[in-house]
Amino acid sequence: MVHSSLLLRFLLKKQSSCSVQLINNSIHYVAFKVKTTAPKKYCVRPNVGIALPNTTCDFTVTMQAQKVAPSDLQCKDKFLVQSTIVPYGTTEEGLQPNLFSKDSGNHIEEIKLRVVLVSAPQSPVLQPINGSLHQDPPPSTAPTIARLSEEHASTSQEKSRLQQEVVLLRRRVAAKGQVGFPFLFVCFVTTVAFIVGYLLHS
């Protein structure tokens, strides 16, 4: 085992991960299992594995996103790494569920890892250039306001003109007393009335 403590960079409302390396200096196959005092808070991948002779293997610890930062980043969480020698050629699929239990009769070595939280680096602060901070002024909204005012005035005038035309057309129709109207005329009146209604509600 390389470390006796497990360093995690604390990020509020974000996950944080670190990798732990196991070193097998023996000529044996060594199985390992990782446990934690807070299984709902951490995710370990893989939590069970085999370290081949004279090799290293890693497992990753991920702390779930935390909504509240602990006081002074103090943490009492711990991890326990258990290891035991297994027959040559053993695979992860061949590991027995009770391999690391006290009743198995196997010699089990245990190493505790204490979780140590470290604060995340602070965001860079903007420094003044030549003694002052410069920011481009926002684009002026005066031209836009003037254009909208002109469009509103033009729309009001058009609305008034169309209303007068509709009234005039109705008077002409009433004066002639005609029962049937040309289809094109009806369409024209309907179109004008629709435009007036649209402008009145806009």
N, C-alpha and C positions, 0 to 999 in steps of 0.2 A: 504494500500500500504506500502510495506516494505522500498523501496528505492525511492529517489527523483532523482537519477542519474543512468544511465545504463552503466556499465563497460564492455568494449569490448577489448580483447587483440588483438592488431594489428599485423597481419602476412602478409607480402608482398606477393602478388599473391596467397594467401590462404584464404579460408573462415574462419570466426571467429564467434562463437556463445556464447550466454549467456542466462541464464534462469531468468525470473522475476516472483516473487511469489505475488499473490494477496490473501489478507486475508479478509474474510467476517465475521465480528464479530456480525452481526445482525441476526435476526430470519427470515429474508426475503430472497427470491431468488433475486439475483442481477445479471443482465446481464452486460457484459462489451464488449467494442470494442477498438481495438488498431489501432491508425493511426500514420503515420510518415511523416516528411517533405521531405523525400527522398525515395519514394516507389520503385524506380528502384534499389536502392542500398541495401535495406534490405528486408528480407523475415521474416514474422511473422506467427508463427503457434502455436495455433490457433489465428487468429486475432479477432474472435468473440466467446464468450462463456458465460457460466452461472456458477456463484459461488454459491454453495448451502449454506444454513444457517450454520454458525459456522464452516466453512471449509476453506481450502485453495485450490487454483488452480494455475497452472503455464502456462506461455506462453514463447516460445523460439524466440529469435531474432537472425537472422543470417545475418551477413554482407557479401556481395558478395566479391570475391577476387578482390583486388585493385592492379592496376599496378604501382601506384605511391603513396608514403607515404606522408601524409599531413605534412606541415611544423610544426615542434615541436609537432606533433601529435595533433594539434588543430582541433577540430571538432565542427561545428555549427549545426549538425543534432539534431533533437528533436523527441520525441515520445509523443503522447497524448493518455492517457487512459481514456475513458469515461465509466461511470457506471450509472445504474439506476435500481430501484426496479421493478420487474415484478411479475405477479401473481404466486401464489404457484403452483408448478408442471410444470411451463413453461419449454420447452425444446429448444435446439438450433434451431431445425427445425421450431419451432413456433415463432421465433423472426421476427418481421416485419422489412422490409427494412428501414422504416422511424423512427424506434424506437429512434435513437439518434439524430434526426434532431431537430432544434430549434422550428420548427412548430408543433412538436408532442404534445406539452403541458406537456411532462414528465419532472420531476425534474432530471437533469443530472449533475452529479459531474464529474469534470475533473481534472486530475493530469498530469503535464508535467514531462517528463523524459529527461534529457539532456544526450547526448551520451558523454562518457568520454573514450578516447582511452588510453590504457596503452601498453608500449612496451613489446615485447616478451622477455623472458629470453635469455641471450647471450649463444652461444654455448660454451661448456667447452673447455678450452685451455689446451693443453698438457703441463705438467710440466716436467722439466728435472729430471731424477733419478740419484742420486749420482753426481749431477753437470753436467751431460752430457746426450744427447739424443743418443740412439743407434738404428741403423737400419740395418737389415741384408742386406748385399750387394747382388745385383741381381746376379742370376746364370750366370756363364761365358758362353759366346757364342762362345768361341774359338773352342771347340770340334765340335760344329755344323757346323761352317764355314769350318773346316778341312774336315769333312765328306762330305759336299756338294762339296768341291773342288775335292775330290777323285772321287765322283760319276760323276762329270762333265767330268773329264779327261777320266774315263772309258767309258762314253757314246760317247765321241769324237772318241776314238779308235775303238769302236764297229761300229760307223757310217762309219768310213773310211774303215773298213774291209768289211762291207756289200756292200759298193759302189764298191769296187774292185771285189767282187764276182759277182755282177750284170754285170759289164763290161766284166768279163771273160766268163760268161754264154752267153752273147749276141754274143761274138766273136765265141764261139764254135758252136752256132746255125747257124750263118752266114756261117761258114766254111763248115758245113755239107750240107747246102742248103736243108734241109728237109722241106717239106710242112706241114706235120702233126706231132704234138708232142704228146707224152703221156700226158694224163690229169693230172697226178700227177706232172709232170714236170712243166706244165703251172701254176698249183697251187703254186708250190714252188717259181717260179719266181715272181708271183703276190704277194705272201706273203712277199718275200724279198723286193720287190719294195715298198710295203706298209709300211714296217718297216722303210726303208730308208727315205721315204717321211715324215713319222711321226717324225723321229729323226731330219730331216733337218728343220722342222718347230717348233720343241720344244725348 
